[in-house]
Amino acid sequence: MWALAGTGTYYLEINCAMPSVDENKQWWNDGYVWKQGGDEWSRAWGGVDMQWHAAVLPRIHSFVPAGRILEIAPGFGRWTQYLTGLCDHLIAVDLSENAIEHCRQRFAGDTNIDFFVNDGSSLEMVPDASIDFVFSFDSLVHASADVLRAYLLQIARKLTRDGVAFLHHSNLGEYTRYFSAVEKIPPRGQPLLKKVGLEYRTHWRDPGMTAGRLREFAQEAGLICISQELFGWGGSRRLIDAISMVTLPESKWTRPLRLLRNEDFVRDISVIARLAPLYSADSFPASAE
Ligand SMILES: C[S@@+](CC[C@H](N)C(=O)[O-])C[C@H]1O[C@@H](n2cnc3c(N)ncnc32)[C@H](O)[C@@H]1O
């Protein structure tokens, strides 16, 4: 079912089950070898430092520093290492016990973080009306629509009046017809698709999730969706991912939805990587000291 690519990146072949909470737990807790603690996924950007400063931070800079941040699904803490310095208090919640144990050790010196293992959808450990910024990046793309709905219903209660949530999730559902057609091709024929420039990997995105569904869930939760950026991932030309930002209706951030179909996201990754040898923090000898 699982396939590990030689570079240390992972992917799941398309003809496997859609990602459930149990499968996520099985994979991230017991299956995946966190050789570089997730830093391996930042290689295309020229490293974690470049991805954070040139791709993630520009998208969230209006909302940080913040008083209290909630990070959903931190993994081994690739983004936690930056978020901790951008708030008074950070709560980080992940369904993997191993990931949370690793974070507890890695951030033992950071007294402003509380880590929790959850069941893949509960935020019961977070006090109501206490969170100024919810952050989740490169995790909930593997979560089903049910999970996103459950998180949004709770986020509506956890946010402070001006709180905002920044959620990276799947938009694969927009391409269901394409990928179900591809799925009918036997596995050995699939590399041929690549040769002729057609994609055959879903990067384990959830096929039942779309940006449209996120808006429906936000509305059901009483939240306003203020932006959605749709983009490709892992070289995909199809916009299989989305980042949605939501806030409460009375929040100062409320505005009509701004939606961008960002066809340049994948190209921008290589632009950022090209700058890494000059500007990345770890490009300087001092970083090795
Ligand atoms: C690909 S890793 C990414 C981790 C981190 N966000 C990063 O970018 O390095 C996915 C993480 O999401 C967690 N995860 C997946 N589904 C989840 C869910 N429904 N609730 C909480 N954590 C989840 C996994 O346990 C894993 O730690």
The ligand as an ORCA input file, in Angstrom:
! r2SCAN-3c Opt
* xyz 0 1
  C       3.255     15.167      6.788
  S       3.315     15.317      8.543
  C       3.551     17.070      8.656
  C       3.924     17.577      9.997
  C       4.202     19.091     10.051
  N       2.998     19.852      9.829
  C       5.248     19.455      9.030
  O       4.888     20.109      8.044
  O       6.418     19.074      9.211
  C       1.618     15.072      8.992
  C       1.323     15.141     10.483
  O      -0.080     15.316     10.638
  C      -0.537     14.491     11.693
  N      -1.974     14.264     11.443
  C      -2.530     13.696     10.356
  N      -3.861     13.733     10.445
  C      -4.158     14.347     11.618
  C      -5.372     14.678     12.283
  N      -6.558     14.369     11.752
  N      -5.305     15.310     13.463
  C      -4.094     15.594     14.044
  N      -2.926     15.278     13.469
  C      -2.948     14.685     12.268
  C       0.341     13.270     11.616
  O       0.365     12.536     12.812
  C       1.693     13.893     11.271
  O       2.393     14.234     12.426
*
